């Protein structure tokens, strides 16, 4: 929680908020995005949908064309540069802000699938799109896990 503030900003510590399991708790919110991404892979296995852990081709990834998918990709492309800038400027809060933005974008895309079935991660009628979206979820989980590790927070694969 302390890393979600700049070092020159006062911190009002609210223990109840820290323990809260809601989007108002930034640690929970980011960990939940990580767990959600893992749930995509878990459900794919349960449904018998195979996917590659790595080495997925550009022809498969080219099926990611929805603006929210592209937004997630752009955000993840910023990760290496952001962590370098945060380290150079001694501003770890940048990592926390970035992770919250990435989690928010991931949750937003996830929620679109509730309204439009074609935007779900697992679309049985389109195995190529499904493979690309599984790769997208895996990439999100890797970036979030990397960021949480930078902050000293354990990424979780399931939340109960």
N, C-alpha and C positions, 0 to 999 in steps of 0.2 A: 504494500500500500504506500509505503514511504517513497518508493521509486516512481510513483505515478504523479509526483509533484516536482517542480523545479526546486533546486536547493535554496532558492531565495524567496520561496513562497511559504507562508505559515501553513502548518498541517493541523487540522482539527481531526484528531483521531477518534473515531466512533467504533468502539469494539463490537457493537451490535451489527453495524454495517459490514465489518470485516467477516463476521460469521454468517452473514446473510447469503443465501444461495439465490441470487437474482442478478439481473444485468446491472444493477447499481453497485455491485461488488466487482471491480475490474478484474481481479484475479480469477474469481469464479467464472466470469463471462468468457475470458480467454481460454481457461481450462475446458469449459463446456464446448467451445468451438473445436478444440483439439479432440475431445471425446466424440463429438458429432462426426468429425471427419473419419475417425476410426470406426464409427458405427456403419458408415457407408461401406467400408471394406469388409466388415464383419457380416453385414447383410448380403453383400455380394457372394461371399463364401456360402452362407446359408441357402441362398437361392441357386447355388451351383453355377454362378457366373464367374468364370476365370478371369484373371487380370494379371498383367505383368507388374512386377515390383519395380522394374526399371527398363530403360531402353525402348519405350514406346515411340513409335515413329511419327514423323511430322504429318503423314497422311491421316493418321487417327486424330492427332491433336488439332488438325485444321477444322474438325467438326465443332470445335468450341468457338461459336460465333455470337452467342448472346452477349449483349452489352455488360451484363453482370459477371459473366465468365471472363470476359476480357478485362474487366476492372480488377478481378482477383489476380489475374496473371500479371497485370501492370504493377499492382501492389507488391506482389512477391518479387518481381524484378528489382524493386527498390531496396530489398532487404540487405544485400551485401554493402551497398553504399551507405545506407542508413546506419548500420552497426559501426561502420568505419567512422562516420561523422560523429556519432554519439561517443565513441571512444576518444576520438581526437579532441572533442570539446569537453570531455568529462561530464557528459550530460546523459546519464542512464535513463532519465525520464523519457527521452526520445524513443527508446526501445519499447517502453511500456505504452506510450501513445500509439506507436506503430502497430503493436500487437492488438491493441483495442480496435484500431481501424480495420485491420485484417480480419479479426474475429467478427466485427460488425458486418463487413462485406460478405463474409461466408454465411453468417446467420441470415442475412438478407436474401442471398441467393437460395438458401435452403427453404426459406419461407415462401418464395415464389413457387416452389414445387408443390406447396399445399393448395395453391389456387389453380395452377396449370400443370397437369400431370406430365406434359412433355418436358417440363423443366426439372423433373426429379432427377436425382443422380442415377438411379437404376431405371432405365427404360428398356424393358425386355424386347420391344419391337425394333430397337435400334442398338445392336451390340457395339457398333463402332462408337456411337455417341456415348454409350454407357462406359466403354473402356476409357474414353477421353475424360469423362467426368470422374471416374474413379481415380485416374491419374491426377486430376485437378485436386480432388479431396486429399489424396496422399501428399501432394506437394504442399497444400495448406498445412497439413498436420506436421510435416517436416520443418517448415518455416516457423510455425508456432512453437514446436518443441525446441528448436534452436534458440528462439528468443526467450522462452521461459528458462532454459538452461543458462543463458547469459545473465538473467536476473536472479538465478538461484532458486527458481520455483520448479517443482517437479511436474512435468506434463503427465496427465492421466489419460488412459485409454477408455475408461468407463466412469460414469458418475452415477451414484445411486442415491 
